[in-house]
Amino acid sequence: MMGDGWGMGWMWIAWPIVVIGVVLLIVLLARGAGSTRHDEQVPPPTPGRPPRRAQEILDERYARGELSDEEYQERRRRLRDGTER
């Protein structure tokens, strides 16, 4: 036997603390891995040049026949100029 029996008594306190510590460490690591820097700013779109993905979506919709020629040209102009309705 171990001395006066306090060895097992401390384990009832130590193990929950270890488990809580490991869980907190995992949570903090997960947050750190998923976060982005908040001081980074995305530059606004350059006038005269539409955002690439927006232009692709517009082209796809036009190719599927969802937009008329006039709608396509107008939306393309808005993307290029950076204006909204």
C-alpha angles and dihedrals in degrees: 000000000000111000112279097343099264091120094079092040092062091049091063087061100035100052097055089049091051092048092048090048093052092048091050091049091052092048092050092048091049092050092048093049094049099043126095128209109270094203092065112099126201110228116240117255114278112249112246093029120077120219106269098234093046090053091049092052091048091050091049093050091049091048091052090052096247091126131049120229091259094049091048094050092046094049091045090053091050092051092048094048095040093233130136131209 
